[in-house]
Amino acid sequence: MPHLDPKQARNLLGRAPEAEAELDVRGLPLQSALERIGELVDKPVLPGPRSYAILIDPPVPGGGETLFKPIGRYLLDALRSGRIGRFVPLSDPAGGGFFVDVVGN
């Protein structure tokens, strides 16, 4: 079986969309991070950014669960309820996160 290098894999998966703004929740405890994301997701439709990169801390060896799973579950619930248009996981050597299209209320 041929080896697939990371660059080829990225090309197959497609590029992450470019966000208009960032929400940095690195260093925050889970509850604070979810509150900040909730404010973003539940904001009314206003002029301004409609897509965001939500930045989270990278995993640390022996550090336990990261924010990736709980935030991913939160965003999946927001997607199912129509509060966001889509979300895509982001991968970055400095951390990770999610791209989110905000719908607004």
N, C-alpha and C positions, 0 to 999 in steps of 0.2 A: 504494500500500500504506500503511495507517495506521501511525502511529508508536506503539510500545508504551513507555510510560514505565516507569522502574525500579520504581515502586510496583505497577503492574499486573503486571509480570513476577514480583515477589516473591509476589503473591497467586496467580498461576498455579502457581508452583513450590512453594508451601506455606511455612510457617514452619519454621525450624530448631527442633528439640526443645529444651526447657530441660534443661540438665545439672544434676546434683546437686552436682558439684564441678568444679574446674579443675585441669588439669595444664599448667603454663606452661613451655614449652621454648624460649621466646624467648631469643636470645643464646647458646644452646648450639650446639656443633658437632654435625654430623649423628650421629656415633657415640654421643655422650652423650645426645642426644635420643632415639635409638632404644633405648638401654638403659633410660632412664626409662619410655618407653612400654611396653617389654617387661616391666618389673616390674609395671606396671599391668595389662597384658593377661594375664599369667601368674599373677596372685595367686590364692590359694585363695578360695573363697566365704566371705566373712566379713560380719558386719553392717557396714553403712556404704554409701557411695555405690555405685551400680550404673551410673551414667552420668556421663561426663566430657566437658568441653570441653577439647580439647588445643589450646593457643594457640601459634601460630608467628609469626615475624617477617614483616612485609609485604615485598613485593619492593622492591628499591632499584634505581633506574636505573643500569645498568652494573654491578650487583652480582652477576651470574651467577645460577645456579640457586638457588632458595629450597629450603626443606625440604619444601615442599608435595608435590612428586612422590615423593621417596623415602619420606616418611612415608605417603603415600597407597598406594604399592605395598606397604609393610609391613602396613598395616591390611587391604588386600585379601587378602594371604596369610593374615592372622589370621582374617579372615572365612571364607575358603575352608576353613580347618582347624578351624573351629568354636570358636576361642578368643575371638571377640567375636560379639555378636548382630547388630550392624549398625554402620555408620558413615556419617556424612553430612558433606560439606564445609561449612564455615562461612565466611561472608564478612563482613568487618568493615573499616571504614576504617583501624582501628588495627593491622590484621594479618589473620590468617585462622586456619584450623585445621580441626579436625574434631570433630564430636559422635560419641562412641563409647559403645555399650552393652557393658558388661563382663559376660562369662558366668561367669568364674571356673573354677578347676579343682578 
